[in-house]
Amino acid sequence: MAALVCPQGFVFVFISLVGGGSAFYVRRATRIVTMNPEFQLARFLLYTATVLVGCVRLGFWSFAFYRTKRWFLSLLAFSALMNVGFGLVSLALVWNPRAWMDMLGRSGYTMFYNSLLYGQLIGSLIETTGVIFLVFWLCRSHQILSEPKI
């Protein structure tokens, strides 16, 4: 379980291994009127960079899949697409968090936030699976190229 404690003493839980355990902390964190304004620009720039890097990764893995037709590269392209989508949603959350809480309500915002966190975890697992198959393919192709030719 990874957590971050902000100066006001509220606990933000990013990943909870106990199902539903983070809902209490997210509910408690939504009592904050806005996020700390000192870091608003930094968060905005961070999520903007995340979206831009995700677009580059999406283009890179899509091109690699187009050229090689290896199925595991589609996993990497899909995880990059998920990264871009989650980055855009996070950017919208940072842009105006109060509007999201008003629009979704307290319980809806909590469920949305938890699903965003678990979605990012699923995207990371998909990317890890793709990288594992990429490493297997690279090791196998290196072994084939390294064998002595008679």
C-alpha positions as CSV (number, residue, x, y, z in Angstrom):
1,M,0.0,0.0,0.0
2,A,1.5,3.3,-1.1
3,A,0.4,6.5,0.6
4,L,1.3,10.2,0.7
5,V,0.5,12.5,3.7
6,C,-0.1,16.1,2.7
7,P,0.7,19.0,5.1
8,Q,-3.0,19.2,6.3
9,G,-2.7,15.7,7.7
10,F,-5.0,14.0,5.1
11,V,-3.8,10.7,3.8
12,F,-4.1,10.0,0.0
13,V,-3.9,6.3,-0.8
14,F,-2.7,5.6,-4.4
15,I,-2.9,1.8,-4.4
16,S,-4.6,-0.2,-1.7
17,L,-4.1,-4.0,-1.7
18,V,-7.2,-4.4,0.5
19,G,-10.3,-4.1,-1.6
20,G,-12.3,-0.9,-0.8
21,G,-9.8,0.2,1.8
22,S,-8.8,3.3,0.0
23,A,-12.4,4.6,-0.3
24,F,-12.3,5.9,3.3
25,Y,-9.2,7.9,2.7
26,V,-10.4,9.3,-0.7
27,R,-13.7,10.3,1.0
28,R,-11.7,12.0,3.7
29,A,-9.4,13.7,1.1
30,T,-12.4,15.1,-0.8
31,R,-13.2,17.4,2.1
32,I,-10.3,19.6,0.9
33,V,-11.7,22.5,-1.0
34,T,-9.0,22.5,-3.6
35,M,-5.6,20.9,-3.9
36,N,-2.6,22.8,-2.6
37,P,-2.4,25.8,-5.0
38,E,1.4,26.0,-4.6
39,F,1.8,22.8,-6.6
40,Q,-1.1,23.4,-9.1
41,L,1.3,24.5,-11.9
42,A,3.7,21.6,-11.2
43,R,0.9,19.0,-11.3
44,F,-0.4,20.5,-14.5
45,L,3.0,20.4,-16.2
46,L,3.6,16.9,-14.9
47,Y,0.4,15.5,-16.3
48,T,0.9,17.4,-19.6
49,A,4.3,15.8,-19.9
50,T,2.8,12.5,-19.1
51,V,0.3,12.9,-22.0
52,L,3.0,14.0,-24.4
53,V,5.4,11.1,-23.5
54,G,2.4,8.7,-23.7
55,C,1.7,10.0,-27.3
56,V,5.4,9.4,-28.2
57,R,5.3,5.9,-26.7
58,L,2.0,5.2,-28.5
59,G,3.5,6.2,-31.9
60,F,6.7,4.3,-31.2
61,W,5.0,1.0,-30.2
62,S,2.4,1.3,-33.0
63,F,5.2,1.8,-35.6
64,A,7.1,-1.2,-34.2
65,F,3.9,-3.3,-34.3
66,Y,3.3,-2.2,-37.9
67,R,6.8,-3.1,-39.0
68,T,7.3,-6.4,-37.2
69,K,3.7,-7.7,-36.7
70,R,4.6,-9.1,-33.3
71,W,1.4,-9.5,-31.2
72,F,3.0,-8.4,-27.9
73,L,3.8,-5.0,-29.4
74,S,0.1,-4.4,-29.6
75,L,0.0,-4.9,-25.8
76,L,2.6,-2.2,-25.4
77,A,0.7,0.1,-27.8
78,F,-2.5,-0.5,-25.9
79,S,-0.9,0.3,-22.6
80,A,0.5,3.5,-24.1
81,L,-3.0,4.4,-25.3
82,M,-4.3,3.7,-21.7
83,N,-1.5,5.9,-20.4
84,V,-2.6,8.8,-22.6
85,G,-6.2,8.4,-21.6
86,F,-5.5,8.3,-17.9
87,G,-3.1,11.2,-18.3
88,L,-5.9,13.3,-20.0
89,V,-8.3,12.4,-17.2
90,S,-5.8,13.2,-14.5
91,L,-5.1,16.5,-16.3
92,A,-8.8,17.3,-16.2
93,L,-9.0,16.4,-12.5
94,V,-6.1,18.8,-11.8
95,W,-7.6,21.5,-14.0
96,N,-10.8,21.8,-11.9
97,P,-11.1,19.2,-9.1
98,R,-14.1,20.9,-7.5
99,A,-16.2,20.7,-10.7
100,W,-15.6,16.9,-10.8
101,M,-16.7,16.6,-7.1
102,D,-19.8,18.7,-7.8
103,M,-20.6,16.8,-11.0
104,L,-20.2,13.2,-9.7
105,G,-21.1,13.7,-6.0
106,R,-19.0,12.5,-3.1
107,S,-19.6,8.8,-3.6
108,G,-19.3,9.1,-7.4
109,Y,-16.0,11.0,-7.2
110,T,-14.7,8.3,-4.8
111,M,-15.6,5.5,-7.2
112,F,-14.2,7.4,-10.2
113,Y,-11.0,8.1,-8.4
114,N,-10.6,4.5,-7.3
115,S,-11.4,3.2,-10.8
116,L,-8.8,5.6,-12.2
117,L,-6.1,4.3,-9.8
118,Y,-7.0,0.6,-10.5
119,G,-7.1,1.3,-14.2
120,Q,-3.6,2.7,-14.0
121,L,-2.5,-0.5,-12.2
122,I,-4.1,-2.7,-14.9
123,G,-2.4,-0.6,-17.6
124,S,0.9,-1.2,-15.8
125,L,0.3,-4.9,-15.7
126,I,-0.5,-5.0,-19.4
127,E,2.7,-3.1,-20.2
128,T,4.7,-5.4,-18.0
129,T,3.3,-8.4,-19.8
130,G,4.3,-6.9,-23.2
131,V,7.8,-6.1,-22.0
132,I,8.2,-9.6,-20.7
133,F,7.3,-11.1,-24.1
134,L,9.6,-8.5,-25.8
135,V,12.5,-9.6,-23.6
136,F,11.8,-13.3,-24.4
137,W,11.7,-12.5,-28.1
138,L,14.9,-10.5,-28.0
139,C,16.8,-13.2,-26.0
140,R,15.5,-15.9,-28.4
141,S,16.5,-14.0,-31.5
142,H,19.9,-13.2,-30.1
143,Q,20.4,-16.9,-29.3
144,I,19.5,-17.8,-32.8
145,L,21.9,-15.2,-34.3
146,S,24.7,-16.3,-31.9
147,E,24.6,-20.0,-32.9
148,P,27.6,-21.0,-35.0
149,K,26.9,-21.6,-38.6
150,I,28.2,-24.7,-40.2
